[in-house]
């Protein structure tokens, strides 16, 4: 299950981000962990401030 901050309503279709299916380019597994790619973060459209490894929104 995804954290609550991923349950943001997109305001368009009534779907939440967590209810959409993930595409293969959106994530990979590293051991038991699901790691989101920058492609996923760009689709999400905002930074969740969780220190994600591939966040394109944080400063380098």
LOSESE-648546 format. One record per atom (N, C-alpha, C): chain; x, y, z. Coordinates in Angstrom, 1 decimal. Example, Ala and Ser with C-alpha at 12.3 -4.5 7.8 and 13.67 -1.06 7.14 Angstrom:
2
<r><ch>A</ch><px>13.2</px><py>-5.7</py><pz>7.8</pz></r>
<r><ch>A</ch><px>12.3</px><py>-4.5</py><pz>7.8</pz></r>
<r><ch>A</ch><px>13.2</px><py>-3.3</py><pz>7.8</pz></r>
<r><ch>A</ch><px>12.8</px><py>-2.2</py><pz>7.1</pz></r>
<r><ch>A</ch><px>13.7</px><py>-1.1</py><pz>7.1</pz></r>
<r><ch>A</ch><px>12.9</px><py>0.0</py><pz>7.9</pz></r>
// end
This chain:
60
<r><ch>A</ch><px>0.8</px><py>-1.2</py><pz>0.0</pz></r>
<r><ch>A</ch><px>0.0</px><py>0.0</py><pz>0.0</pz></r>
<r><ch>A</ch><px>0.9</px><py>1.2</py><pz>0.0</pz></r>
<r><ch>A</ch><px>0.5</px><py>2.2</py><pz>-0.8</pz></r>
<r><ch>A</ch><px>1.2</px><py>3.5</py><pz>-0.9</pz></r>
<r><ch>A</ch><px>0.9</px><py>4.4</py><pz>0.3</pz></r>
<r><ch>A</ch><px>1.8</px><py>5.3</py><pz>0.6</pz></r>
<r><ch>A</ch><px>1.6</px><py>6.3</py><pz>1.7</pz></r>
<r><ch>A</ch><px>0.4</px><py>7.2</py><pz>1.3</pz></r>
<r><ch>A</ch><px>-0.2</px><py>7.8</py><pz>2.3</pz></r>
<r><ch>A</ch><px>-1.3</px><py>8.6</py><pz>2.1</pz></r>
<r><ch>A</ch><px>-1.1</px><py>9.8</py><pz>1.2</pz></r>
<r><ch>A</ch><px>0.2</px><py>10.3</py><pz>1.2</pz></r>
<r><ch>A</ch><px>0.4</px><py>11.5</py><pz>0.4</pz></r>
<r><ch>A</ch><px>0.3</px><py>11.1</py><pz>-1.1</pz></r>
<r><ch>A</ch><px>0.3</px><py>9.9</py><pz>-1.5</pz></r>
<r><ch>A</ch><px>0.1</px><py>9.5</py><pz>-2.8</pz></r>
<r><ch>A</ch><px>-1.4</px><py>9.3</py><pz>-3.2</pz></r>
<r><ch>A</ch><px>-2.3</px><py>9.7</py><pz>-2.3</pz></r>
<r><ch>A</ch><px>-3.7</px><py>9.5</py><pz>-2.5</pz></r>
<r><ch>A</ch><px>-4.3</px><py>10.8</py><pz>-3.0</pz></r>
<r><ch>A</ch><px>-3.5</px><py>11.8</py><pz>-3.5</pz></r>
<r><ch>A</ch><px>-4.0</px><py>13.1</py><pz>-3.9</pz></r>
<r><ch>A</ch><px>-5.0</px><py>12.9</py><pz>-5.1</pz></r>
<r><ch>A</ch><px>-6.1</px><py>13.5</py><pz>-5.1</pz></r>
<r><ch>A</ch><px>-7.1</px><py>13.5</py><pz>-6.1</pz></r>
<r><ch>A</ch><px>-6.6</px><py>14.4</py><pz>-7.2</pz></r>
<r><ch>A</ch><px>-6.7</px><py>14.0</py><pz>-8.5</pz></r>
<r><ch>A</ch><px>-6.1</px><py>14.8</py><pz>-9.6</pz></r>
<r><ch>A</ch><px>-7.1</px><py>15.9</py><pz>-10.0</pz></r>
<r><ch>A</ch><px>-8.3</px><py>15.9</py><pz>-9.5</pz></r>
<r><ch>A</ch><px>-9.3</px><py>17.0</py><pz>-9.7</pz></r>
<r><ch>A</ch><px>-9.9</px><py>16.9</py><pz>-11.1</pz></r>
<r><ch>A</ch><px>-9.6</px><py>15.9</py><pz>-11.9</pz></r>
<r><ch>A</ch><px>-10.1</px><py>15.8</py><pz>-13.2</pz></r>
<r><ch>A</ch><px>-11.1</px><py>14.6</py><pz>-13.3</pz></r>
<r><ch>A</ch><px>-10.7</px><py>13.4</py><pz>-13.0</pz></r>
<r><ch>A</ch><px>-11.6</px><py>12.3</py><pz>-13.2</pz></r>
<r><ch>A</ch><px>-12.1</px><py>11.7</py><pz>-11.9</pz></r>
<r><ch>A</ch><px>-11.7</px><py>12.2</py><pz>-10.8</pz></r>
<r><ch>A</ch><px>-12.1</px><py>11.6</py><pz>-9.5</pz></r>
<r><ch>A</ch><px>-11.3</px><py>10.5</py><pz>-9.1</pz></r>
<r><ch>A</ch><px>-10.3</px><py>10.1</py><pz>-9.9</pz></r>
<r><ch>A</ch><px>-9.3</px><py>9.0</py><pz>-9.6</pz></r>
<r><ch>A</ch><px>-8.3</px><py>9.6</py><pz>-8.6</pz></r>
<r><ch>A</ch><px>-7.8</px><py>8.7</py><pz>-7.8</pz></r>
<r><ch>A</ch><px>-6.6</px><py>9.1</py><pz>-7.0</pz></r>
<r><ch>A</ch><px>-5.4</px><py>8.6</py><pz>-7.7</pz></r>
<r><ch>A</ch><px>-4.2</px><py>9.1</py><pz>-7.4</pz></r>
<r><ch>A</ch><px>-3.0</px><py>8.7</py><pz>-8.1</pz></r>
<r><ch>A</ch><px>-2.7</px><py>7.2</py><pz>-7.7</pz></r>
<r><ch>A</ch><px>-3.0</px><py>6.8</py><pz>-6.5</pz></r>
<r><ch>A</ch><px>-2.7</px><py>5.4</py><pz>-6.1</pz></r>
<r><ch>A</ch><px>-3.6</px><py>4.4</py><pz>-6.8</pz></r>
<r><ch>A</ch><px>-4.8</px><py>4.9</py><pz>-7.3</pz></r>
<r><ch>A</ch><px>-5.7</px><py>3.9</py><pz>-8.0</pz></r>
<r><ch>A</ch><px>-5.3</px><py>3.7</py><pz>-9.4</pz></r>
<r><ch>A</ch><px>-4.4</px><py>4.5</py><pz>-10.0</pz></r>
<r><ch>A</ch><px>-4.0</px><py>4.2</py><pz>-11.4</pz></r>
<r><ch>A</ch><px>-3.0</px><py>3.1</py><pz>-11.4</pz></r>
<r><ch>A</ch><px>-3.0</px><py>2.4</py><pz>-12.5</pz></r>
<r><ch>A</ch><px>-2.0</px><py>1.3</py><pz>-12.7</pz></r>
<r><ch>A</ch><px>-0.6</px><py>1.9</py><pz>-13.0</pz></r>
<r><ch>A</ch><px>0.4</px><py>1.3</py><pz>-12.5</pz></r>
<r><ch>A</ch><px>1.8</px><py>1.7</py><pz>-12.7</pz></r>
<r><ch>A</ch><px>2.2</px><py>1.1</py><pz>-14.0</pz></r>
<r><ch>A</ch><px>2.9</px><py>1.9</py><pz>-14.8</pz></r>
<r><ch>A</ch><px>3.5</px><py>1.4</py><pz>-16.1</pz></r>
<r><ch>A</ch><px>4.9</px><py>0.8</py><pz>-15.8</pz></r>
<r><ch>A</ch><px>5.4</px><py>-0.1</py><pz>-16.6</pz></r>
<r><ch>A</ch><px>6.7</px><py>-0.7</py><pz>-16.4</pz></r>
<r><ch>A</ch><px>7.9</px><py>0.3</py><pz>-16.2</pz></r>
<r><ch>A</ch><px>7.8</px><py>1.5</py><pz>-16.9</pz></r>
<r><ch>A</ch><px>8.8</px><py>2.5</py><pz>-16.8</pz></r>
<r><ch>A</ch><px>8.7</px><py>3.3</py><pz>-15.5</pz></r>
<r><ch>A</ch><px>7.7</px><py>3.1</py><pz>-14.7</pz></r>
<r><ch>A</ch><px>7.4</px><py>3.9</py><pz>-13.5</pz></r>
<r><ch>A</ch><px>8.2</px><py>3.4</py><pz>-12.3</pz></r>
<r><ch>A</ch><px>8.7</px><py>2.2</py><pz>-12.3</pz></r>
<r><ch>A</ch><px>9.3</px><py>1.6</py><pz>-11.1</pz></r>
<r><ch>A</ch><px>10.2</px><py>0.4</py><pz>-11.4</pz></r>
<r><ch>A</ch><px>11.0</px><py>0.0</py><pz>-10.5</pz></r>
<r><ch>A</ch><px>11.8</px><py>-1.2</py><pz>-10.5</pz></r>
<r><ch>A</ch><px>11.9</px><py>-1.7</py><pz>-9.1</pz></r>
<r><ch>A</ch><px>12.3</px><py>-3.0</py><pz>-9.0</pz></r>
<r><ch>A</ch><px>12.5</px><py>-3.6</py><pz>-7.7</pz></r>
<r><ch>A</ch><px>14.0</px><py>-3.6</py><pz>-7.3</pz></r>
<r><ch>A</ch><px>14.3</px><py>-3.2</py><pz>-6.1</pz></r>
<r><ch>A</ch><px>15.6</px><py>-3.4</py><pz>-5.6</pz></r>
<r><ch>A</ch><px>15.5</px><py>-4.2</py><pz>-4.3</pz></r>
<r><ch>A</ch><px>15.7</px><py>-5.5</py><pz>-4.4</pz></r>
<r><ch>A</ch><px>15.5</px><py>-6.4</py><pz>-3.3</pz></r>
<r><ch>A</ch><px>14.0</px><py>-6.4</py><pz>-3.1</pz></r>
<r><ch>A</ch><px>13.5</px><py>-6.2</py><pz>-1.8</pz></r>
<r><ch>A</ch><px>12.1</px><py>-6.2</py><pz>-1.5</pz></r>
<r><ch>A</ch><px>11.4</px><py>-4.9</py><pz>-1.8</pz></r>
<r><ch>A</ch><px>12.2</px><py>-3.9</py><pz>-2.2</pz></r>
<r><ch>A</ch><px>11.7</px><py>-2.5</py><pz>-2.3</pz></r>
<r><ch>A</ch><px>11.2</px><py>-2.1</py><pz>-3.7</pz></r>
<r><ch>A</ch><px>10.1</px><py>-1.4</py><pz>-3.8</pz></r>
<r><ch>A</ch><px>9.7</px><py>-0.9</py><pz>-5.1</pz></r>
<r><ch>A</ch><px>10.2</px><py>0.5</py><pz>-5.1</pz></r>
<r><ch>A</ch><px>11.0</px><py>0.8</py><pz>-6.2</pz></r>
<r><ch>A</ch><px>11.6</px><py>2.1</py><pz>-6.3</pz></r>
<r><ch>A</ch><px>11.0</px><py>2.9</py><pz>-7.5</pz></r>
<r><ch>A</ch><px>10.4</px><py>4.0</py><pz>-7.3</pz></r>
<r><ch>A</ch><px>9.8</px><py>4.8</py><pz>-8.3</pz></r>
<r><ch>A</ch><px>10.9</px><py>5.5</py><pz>-9.1</pz></r>
<r><ch>A</ch><px>10.7</px><py>5.6</py><pz>-10.5</pz></r>
<r><ch>A</ch><px>11.6</px><py>6.3</py><pz>-11.4</pz></r>
<r><ch>A</ch><px>11.3</px><py>7.7</py><pz>-11.5</pz></r>
<r><ch>A</ch><px>12.1</px><py>8.5</py><pz>-12.2</pz></r>
<r><ch>A</ch><px>11.8</px><py>9.9</py><pz>-12.4</pz></r>
<r><ch>A</ch><px>10.6</px><py>10.0</py><pz>-13.3</pz></r>
<r><ch>A</ch><px>10.4</px><py>9.0</py><pz>-14.2</pz></r>
<r><ch>A</ch><px>9.2</px><py>9.0</py><pz>-15.1</pz></r>
<r><ch>A</ch><px>7.9</px><py>9.0</py><pz>-14.3</pz></r>
<r><ch>A</ch><px>7.9</px><py>8.2</py><pz>-13.2</pz></r>
<r><ch>A</ch><px>6.7</px><py>8.2</py><pz>-12.3</pz></r>
<r><ch>A</ch><px>6.5</px><py>9.5</py><pz>-11.7</pz></r>
<r><ch>A</ch><px>7.6</px><py>10.0</py><pz>-11.1</pz></r>
<r><ch>A</ch><px>7.5</px><py>11.3</py><pz>-10.4</pz></r>
<r><ch>A</ch><px>7.0</px><py>12.4</py><pz>-11.3</pz></r>
<r><ch>A</ch><px>7.5</px><py>12.5</py><pz>-12.5</pz></r>
<r><ch>A</ch><px>7.0</px><py>13.5</py><pz>-13.5</pz></r>
<r><ch>A</ch><px>5.6</px><py>13.3</py><pz>-13.8</pz></r>
<r><ch>A</ch><px>5.1</px><py>12.1</py><pz>-13.9</pz></r>
<r><ch>A</ch><px>3.7</px><py>11.8</py><pz>-14.1</pz></r>
<r><ch>A</ch><px>2.8</px><py>12.3</py><pz>-12.9</pz></r>
<r><ch>A</ch><px>3.4</px><py>12.1</py><pz>-11.7</pz></r>
<r><ch>A</ch><px>2.7</px><py>12.5</py><pz>-10.5</pz></r>
<r><ch>A</ch><px>2.6</px><py>14.0</py><pz>-10.4</pz></r>
<r><ch>A</ch><px>3.6</px><py>14.7</py><pz>-10.8</pz></r>
<r><ch>A</ch><px>3.5</px><py>16.1</py><pz>-11.0</pz></r>
<r><ch>A</ch><px>3.9</px><py>17.0</py><pz>-9.8</pz></r>
<r><ch>A</ch><px>4.4</px><py>16.4</py><pz>-8.7</pz></r>
<r><ch>A</ch><px>4.8</px><py>17.2</py><pz>-7.5</pz></r>
<r><ch>A</ch><px>5.7</px><py>16.4</py><pz>-6.7</pz></r>
<r><ch>A</ch><px>6.5</px><py>17.1</py><pz>-5.8</pz></r>
<r><ch>A</ch><px>7.4</px><py>16.4</py><pz>-4.9</pz></r>
<r><ch>A</ch><px>6.6</px><py>16.1</py><pz>-3.6</pz></r>
<r><ch>A</ch><px>6.8</px><py>14.9</py><pz>-3.1</pz></r>
<r><ch>A</ch><px>6.2</px><py>14.5</py><pz>-1.8</pz></r>
<r><ch>A</ch><px>7.0</px><py>14.7</py><pz>-0.6</pz></r>
<r><ch>A</ch><px>8.3</px><py>15.3</py><pz>-0.9</pz></r>
<r><ch>A</ch><px>9.2</px><py>15.6</py><pz>0.2</pz></r>
<r><ch>A</ch><px>9.6</px><py>14.4</py><pz>1.1</pz></r>
<r><ch>A</ch><px>9.6</px><py>13.2</py><pz>0.4</pz></r>
<r><ch>A</ch><px>10.1</px><py>12.0</py><pz>1.1</pz></r>
<r><ch>A</ch><px>11.5</px><py>11.6</py><pz>0.8</pz></r>
<r><ch>A</ch><px>12.2</px><py>12.4</py><pz>0.1</pz></r>
<r><ch>A</ch><px>13.6</px><py>12.1</py><pz>-0.2</pz></r>
<r><ch>A</ch><px>13.8</px><py>11.0</py><pz>-1.2</pz></r>
<r><ch>A</ch><px>12.8</px><py>10.9</py><pz>-2.2</pz></r>
<r><ch>A</ch><px>12.9</px><py>9.8</py><pz>-3.2</pz></r>
<r><ch>A</ch><px>14.2</px><py>9.9</py><pz>-4.0</pz></r>
<r><ch>A</ch><px>14.7</px><py>8.7</py><pz>-4.2</pz></r>
<r><ch>A</ch><px>16.0</px><py>8.6</py><pz>-4.9</pz></r>
<r><ch>A</ch><px>16.0</px><py>9.2</py><pz>-6.3</pz></r>
<r><ch>A</ch><px>14.9</px><py>9.1</py><pz>-7.1</pz></r>
<r><ch>A</ch><px>14.9</px><py>9.6</py><pz>-8.4</pz></r>
<r><ch>A</ch><px>14.0</px><py>10.9</py><pz>-8.6</pz></r>
<r><ch>A</ch><px>13.8</px><py>11.6</py><pz>-7.5</pz></r>
<r><ch>A</ch><px>12.9</px><py>12.8</py><pz>-7.6</pz></r>
<r><ch>A</ch><px>13.5</px><py>13.9</py><pz>-8.5</pz></r>
<r><ch>A</ch><px>12.8</px><py>14.2</py><pz>-9.6</pz></r>
<r><ch>A</ch><px>13.3</px><py>15.3</py><pz>-10.5</pz></r>
<r><ch>A</ch><px>13.0</px><py>16.7</py><pz>-9.9</pz></r>
<r><ch>A</ch><px>12.3</px><py>16.8</py><pz>-8.8</pz></r>
<r><ch>A</ch><px>11.9</px><py>18.1</py><pz>-8.3</pz></r>
<r><ch>A</ch><px>12.8</px><py>18.7</py><pz>-7.3</pz></r>
<r><ch>A</ch><px>13.6</px><py>17.8</py><pz>-6.6</pz></r>
<r><ch>A</ch><px>14.5</px><py>18.3</py><pz>-5.6</pz></r>
<r><ch>A</ch><px>15.8</px><py>18.9</py><pz>-6.2</pz></r>
<r><ch>A</ch><px>16.4</px><py>19.8</py><pz>-5.5</pz></r>
<r><ch>A</ch><px>17.6</px><py>20.4</py><pz>-6.0</pz></r>
<r><ch>A</ch><px>18.8</px><py>19.4</py><pz>-5.8</pz></r>
<r><ch>A</ch><px>19.7</px><py>19.4</py><pz>-6.8</pz></r>
<r><ch>A</ch><px>20.8</px><py>18.5</py><pz>-6.7</pz></r>
<r><ch>A</ch><px>21.8</px><py>18.7</py><pz>-5.6</pz></r>
// end
